[in-house]
Amino acid sequence: SSFDFMDGYNKPVKGRKINWMKAGIIESDRVVTVSPYYAQELVSGEDRGVELDTIIRSVGITGIRNGMDHREWSPKTDRFISIHYDATTVTEAKCLLKQALQAECGLPVDSNIPVIGFIGRLEEQKGSDILFEAISKFIHLDVQIVVLGTGKKYMEKQIEQLEELYPEKARGIAKFNTPLAHKIIAGADFIVIPSRFEPCGLVQLHAMPYG
């Protein structure tokens, strides 16, 4: 019976309505999620709780903030970047790392051009569709953008078309590439986060120590 999805919302379906997550929540000793704020969001309504807000509210939930490995994500020790730096050398180092990123992606190498980076899953929650629409509105400026991610196939095709549309300004890489993710974080001037909502925000956590 824990699987029966009787949550109080009128969602017409054919046959029995079941939900594995609902059963897991009810049968667990403790329910946790990736941040205290996201725990509040999950019980704030049907949309954020994905129809499970009533169930979560009845059993309770604890938010434990997501973390990252500071040995892997540190500009002082990052094994994927060619120049290491800290707060005292960030300006000079990022300039050189930006040029290295531009060269690797086949973009014109110019340290005076601001580079925007996006790293994430290509789906609506992460705002990938918002980003693709926005690029056409700012790409005429003196700027470059590098988009890295995998996800929904139509979104992967969209970002792969960026180089065809804007050969001197944009690159879209639809594959999982850990070294390139580190190089984007280290070399980009800006990391864009167009998410509709962020349960925690690992990309933000990664980006902050890299300046």
PLY file of the C-alpha trace (Angstrom):
ply
format ascii 1.0
element vertex 211
property float x
property float y
property float z
element edge 210
property int vertex1
property int vertex2
end_header
0.00 0.00 0.00
2.97 2.32 0.43
3.25 2.42 -3.34
-0.33 3.58 -3.93
-0.16 7.17 -5.07
-3.16 8.69 -3.30
-1.71 12.10 -2.53
-4.87 14.17 -2.60
-4.29 15.64 -6.07
-6.66 14.87 -8.91
-4.35 13.47 -11.58
-6.42 11.18 -13.84
-4.57 8.06 -14.98
-5.58 4.66 -16.29
-5.08 1.79 -13.88
-3.36 1.77 -10.53
-1.28 4.81 -9.71
1.94 3.95 -7.88
5.05 5.90 -6.93
8.39 4.38 -5.92
9.63 7.61 -4.33
6.51 7.84 -2.19
7.08 4.30 -0.90
10.71 5.10 -0.17
9.78 8.23 1.75
7.14 6.47 3.85
9.25 3.39 4.65
12.52 5.24 5.41
13.79 5.95 8.90
14.85 9.44 7.82
14.30 11.51 4.67
17.10 13.88 3.61
17.79 16.18 0.68
20.66 18.30 -0.63
20.11 21.60 1.20
18.05 23.11 4.03
16.37 25.55 1.64
15.42 22.79 -0.81
13.82 20.90 2.09
11.57 23.94 2.58
10.84 24.18 -1.15
9.77 20.53 -1.38
6.90 21.08 1.04
5.92 24.50 -0.36
3.53 23.22 -3.03
2.63 20.69 -5.69
5.07 21.99 -8.34
8.21 22.09 -6.16
7.28 18.88 -4.35
6.46 17.17 -7.65
3.11 16.05 -6.19
4.86 14.53 -3.17
4.70 17.61 -0.95
1.76 16.22 1.06
3.64 12.96 1.70
6.89 14.72 2.59
5.06 17.11 4.91
3.50 14.17 6.76
6.82 12.42 7.51
9.24 15.37 7.63
12.48 16.01 5.77
15.98 17.23 6.68
18.20 19.29 4.38
21.94 18.59 4.55
23.87 20.95 2.31
25.66 19.30 -0.59
29.43 19.38 -0.51
32.36 19.07 -2.86
35.82 17.55 -2.69
38.16 20.48 -2.04
41.09 18.35 -3.18
39.52 18.04 -6.63
37.98 21.51 -6.89
40.74 23.91 -5.88
42.63 26.29 -8.18
45.70 25.65 -6.04
45.86 21.93 -6.83
43.51 21.24 -9.78
45.15 18.54 -11.92
43.21 19.54 -15.04
44.49 23.11 -15.33
47.96 24.18 -16.46
48.39 27.10 -14.05
47.61 27.00 -10.35
46.63 30.13 -8.46
45.14 31.61 -5.32
43.50 34.91 -4.37
46.78 36.81 -4.83
47.48 35.56 -8.36
43.94 34.99 -9.70
43.91 37.96 -12.11
47.05 36.97 -14.02
46.35 33.24 -13.92
42.74 33.42 -15.12
43.82 35.57 -18.06
46.22 32.86 -19.22
43.76 30.06 -18.47
41.11 31.86 -20.51
43.44 31.96 -23.50
44.11 28.23 -23.06
40.35 27.56 -22.94
39.75 29.64 -26.07
42.50 27.76 -27.92
41.22 24.33 -26.84
37.69 25.18 -27.99
38.86 26.67 -31.28
37.69 30.19 -30.46
39.69 33.33 -31.31
42.29 33.76 -28.58
41.91 37.20 -27.04
42.17 37.82 -23.31
40.15 41.03 -23.64
37.01 39.18 -24.76
34.77 38.14 -21.85
34.12 34.38 -21.85
30.87 32.98 -20.43
30.70 29.32 -19.39
27.77 26.97 -18.83
28.17 23.48 -17.32
25.14 21.36 -16.53
22.42 18.96 -17.53
20.50 19.97 -20.62
16.91 20.03 -19.37
14.18 22.48 -18.43
14.99 22.54 -14.71
18.52 23.72 -15.48
17.17 26.40 -17.82
19.03 25.13 -20.88
16.17 26.25 -23.11
16.27 29.71 -21.51
20.01 29.89 -22.17
19.66 28.91 -25.83
17.05 31.63 -26.39
19.14 34.19 -24.52
22.33 33.55 -26.49
20.82 34.99 -29.67
20.05 38.20 -27.78
23.57 38.88 -26.47
25.93 37.08 -28.85
26.27 40.21 -31.04
28.20 41.82 -28.17
31.96 41.42 -27.77
31.64 38.10 -25.95
32.26 34.36 -26.29
30.36 31.45 -24.74
31.24 27.80 -24.11
28.38 25.41 -23.27
29.13 21.93 -21.89
26.48 19.38 -21.01
24.41 16.34 -21.87
20.71 15.65 -21.53
17.65 15.85 -23.72
18.51 15.10 -27.34
16.85 18.15 -28.84
18.78 20.37 -26.44
22.04 18.60 -27.30
21.35 19.33 -30.97
20.67 22.97 -30.13
23.99 23.51 -28.39
25.88 21.60 -31.10
24.43 24.07 -33.61
25.97 27.02 -31.77
29.27 26.71 -33.65
27.44 26.73 -36.99
25.39 29.78 -36.01
28.20 31.72 -34.33
31.53 30.20 -35.45
33.70 32.96 -33.97
31.76 33.31 -30.74
30.24 30.10 -29.42
30.97 26.45 -28.83
28.58 23.73 -27.65
29.95 20.39 -26.46
27.27 17.76 -25.83
29.31 15.17 -23.99
30.54 14.37 -20.48
34.02 15.91 -20.20
35.44 16.35 -16.69
38.76 18.00 -17.73
36.93 20.57 -19.86
34.51 21.33 -17.01
37.48 22.23 -14.81
39.02 24.35 -17.56
35.77 26.26 -18.08
35.45 26.95 -14.35
39.07 28.12 -14.21
39.19 30.07 -17.47
35.78 31.67 -17.89
35.06 35.19 -16.68
31.44 34.31 -15.87
29.54 31.12 -15.11
25.89 31.42 -16.13
23.24 29.58 -14.09
19.83 29.92 -15.83
18.10 27.29 -13.67
14.41 27.55 -12.93
15.29 26.16 -9.50
18.43 24.72 -7.93
18.17 22.11 -5.16
21.71 22.94 -4.04
23.99 24.31 -6.76
27.22 22.36 -7.11
28.37 24.43 -10.10
28.11 27.56 -7.96
30.12 25.86 -5.20
32.76 24.81 -7.73
32.96 28.26 -9.34
33.34 30.44 -6.24
36.84 29.34 -5.14
38.03 29.80 -8.74
37.06 33.47 -8.75
0 1
1 2
2 3
3 4
4 5
5 6
6 7
7 8
8 9
9 10
10 11
11 12
12 13
13 14
14 15
15 16
16 17
17 18
18 19
19 20
20 21
21 22
22 23
23 24
24 25
25 26
26 27
27 28
28 29
29 30
30 31
31 32
32 33
33 34
34 35
35 36
36 37
37 38
38 39
39 40
40 41
41 42
42 43
43 44
44 45
45 46
46 47
47 48
48 49
49 50
50 51
51 52
52 53
53 54
54 55
55 56
56 57
57 58
58 59
59 60
60 61
61 62
62 63
63 64
64 65
65 66
66 67
67 68
68 69
69 70
70 71
71 72
72 73
73 74
74 75
75 76
76 77
77 78
78 79
79 80
80 81
81 82
82 83
83 84
84 85
85 86
86 87
87 88
88 89
89 90
90 91
91 92
92 93
93 94
94 95
95 96
96 97
97 98
98 99
99 100
100 101
101 102
102 103
103 104
104 105
105 106
106 107
107 108
108 109
109 110
110 111
111 112
112 113
113 114
114 115
115 116
116 117
117 118
118 119
119 120
120 121
121 122
122 123
123 124
124 125
125 126
126 127
127 128
128 129
129 130
130 131
131 132
132 133
133 134
134 135
135 136
136 137
137 138
138 139
139 140
140 141
141 142
142 143
143 144
144 145
145 146
146 147
147 148
148 149
149 150
150 151
151 152
152 153
153 154
154 155
155 156
156 157
157 158
158 159
159 160
160 161
161 162
162 163
163 164
164 165
165 166
166 167
167 168
168 169
169 170
170 171
171 172
172 173
173 174
174 175
175 176
176 177
177 178
178 179
179 180
180 181
181 182
182 183
183 184
184 185
185 186
186 187
187 188
188 189
189 190
190 191
191 192
192 193
193 194
194 195
195 196
196 197
197 198
198 199
199 200
200 201
201 202
202 203
203 204
204 205
205 206
206 207
207 208
208 209
209 210
